[in-house]
Structures are given as structure tokens and as C-alpha cells.
Amino acid sequence: MNSLGRNFRITTFGESHGAVVGVIIDGCPAGTKLAEQDIQPFLERRRPGTSPLSSPRQERDRVEILSGVFEGKTTGAPIALIIRNENQQSKDYEDLREKFRPGHADFTYQEKYGIRDHRGGGRSSGRETIGRVAAGAVALKYLSARGITIRGKILAVHGKTSAAEIEQEILRAKEAGDSAGGIVEIVALGCPSGLGDPVFGKLDAQLAGAMMGIGAVKGVEIGDGFAAAGKFGSENNDQMTKDGFSSNHAGGILGGISTGQDIIVRIAVKPTPSIARTQQTRDIHGNETEIVVKGRHDPCIVPRILPVAEAMLALVLVDCVLEQAKYHI
């Protein structure tokens, strides 16, 4: 399950403290103009060490295209993208070799595989998302040529909604050795109607799965989401006129198929589980113990998750666009 997509299929690889992280893209149509500078701006947005609000880990995160592009255009062959890890500090994680971090996947990976990479969480680290962002940049390149754009914004962090309050709240959590979560909204504009498949291939189901596939996400809403449960049908229905829909409570999806309106997705992001406070846990032998997580971590994942969520939306949409093309000869 390191792969996503049917037509535009990606496979991410690499660990937080390994040599590289990256992605293989299979199914990108030939003839799309693509260069490393098309991808790099998206990686810059999720790169650590750029602000007091993020992890101080210093990585350049420079993308390298290894295959699938010739003379500035995609060839239809698999596209291999890598980003080298250059600033690992694995010694910071030595105390975690036998201890499970609360809120992390340490315990569940050990239970599933009987082995785990304790250095920054290995494959379960947020650093895995670099491959998604790189692939999402390629997907956005293809989508933008077809009039589809994606934008995201932070709605709230720990209940705060203004930019100044959000920054203050993140810094307050950081100073306390704690962390904060929040809510992000991602919108796709210019999507045609007809994307998505009925029953088990619904567009909103694909989006929910893609967003929940981001490690820090604990909830997904499409359109009005949970707020729809408190409305009457007369309030929630998007009535239609000869000019189109008069509202968009459905978030641009009905019956699992796009309506042609903006596709609106919101995600709930949990607080970063790696915190500097003393916590109770257990070790691999079943003994109770205490833990203080060392290393370099984000006091709030929300600002850096934006390009990741945008990438996941782009990857689902490009897959659906290519699927829909099969129905229109």
C-alpha cells in the first residue's frame, strides 16, 4: 500500500533517516512540459527549517528527475524523482530504540512487522510526504493545462482563526514543550462535471481515503460535512436553475461524481505527537516507563501540511480526469 492511483499511479519510497525519499510516477501522459523547477516550489512550501513555526531540521529538499523526461517533456515512461536526506541526526532517537512514543506509529509498526525503524519513525515519518508533494506538482502541471487549479488555506489552529493568533498559538505551544492541531481547507477550481465513479469508486470516497492517508489527518469533510447533519433537506439541497446550482453545500460532488462546481475538502490535523514533555509509555518488553522525545519536531504540522493536502487532491483528480477520458472517445 505504498502506491496510489489507477491511471496516474504513484509509489513513494524512502525513510526519514535513509539516504533518499522519492516517488515513481507511472502513467503520466507523454508530452507534458516538466522540469525540476516546476516541482521545487511545492517542496519549498513543505520544507522544514524555514520558520520558527516549523521543525529546525535543515534540509535543502532539492528534487532530481532521474527518468521519464526527455528534452523538457514527459515521455510516457515512469518518472523517477528523488530528494536526498542530508541533515539526519539519528543519535537523537537512540532512546526510542526500545520505547514507544505516545501518539506515534511506533507500537503499531512493531505489532504488524515485528521490526521498526526507530530513527524518526522511518517510513511512518511525515518526511515520507515529500514524494507525494513532488508527484502532486507533476499532477498539477497536467491539470493546470486543463483549467483546473487547487488552493489551500488554514482555517484554524487550536481554535484560533486569525493569522496573528495562529502564529502566537503555535509559538505558545512550542515554548511549553507541547504542540497544536488545526483545520485546513483545500479547494479545486475549474473541475469538469462527471469525474468519479459510482458506488465504490466515488470521488468523495477517493478523496477521503487520500486525505486520511496523510499520517496526521484524523477527520475529513466534503462540502458542509458534519454541519449537514444539523440541517433540513430544504436547507442542504443545492437547488438548480438554468444557470447552474444556486449553492454548493455538497462541496462539488453528488452521487460520488463531480458537479462542475468547486470541490471543497476540509481536514482535521492532530497535534504533533512528538513533544518535549514527559509522558508515560511502555517499552518493547512490556514494561511501563517514561519518555521525553528528543530531536527536531514541528510544534504544529498544520502550516506544512497544506502542500501535502493540495498534492493529494491533485493526485486523485488527475487519476479521475484520465479515467474519464476513457468514456469519451
Secondary structure, 3 states (H helix, E strand, C coil): CCEECCCCEEEEEECCCCCEEEEEEECCCCCCECCHHHHHHHHHHHCCCCCCCCCCCCCCCCEEEEECEECCEECCCCEEEEEECCCCCHHHHHHHCCECCCCCCHHHHHHHHCCCCCCCCHHHCHHHHHHHHHHHHHHHHHHHCCCCEEEEEEEEECCECCHHHHHHHHHHHHHCCCCECEEEEEEEECCCCCCCCCHHHCHHHHHHHHHHCCCCEEEEEECCHHHHHHCCHHHHCCCEECCEECCCCCCCEECCEECCCCEEEEEEECCCCCCCCCEEEEECCCCEEEECCCCCCCCECHHHHHHHHHHHHHHHHHHHHHHHHHHCC
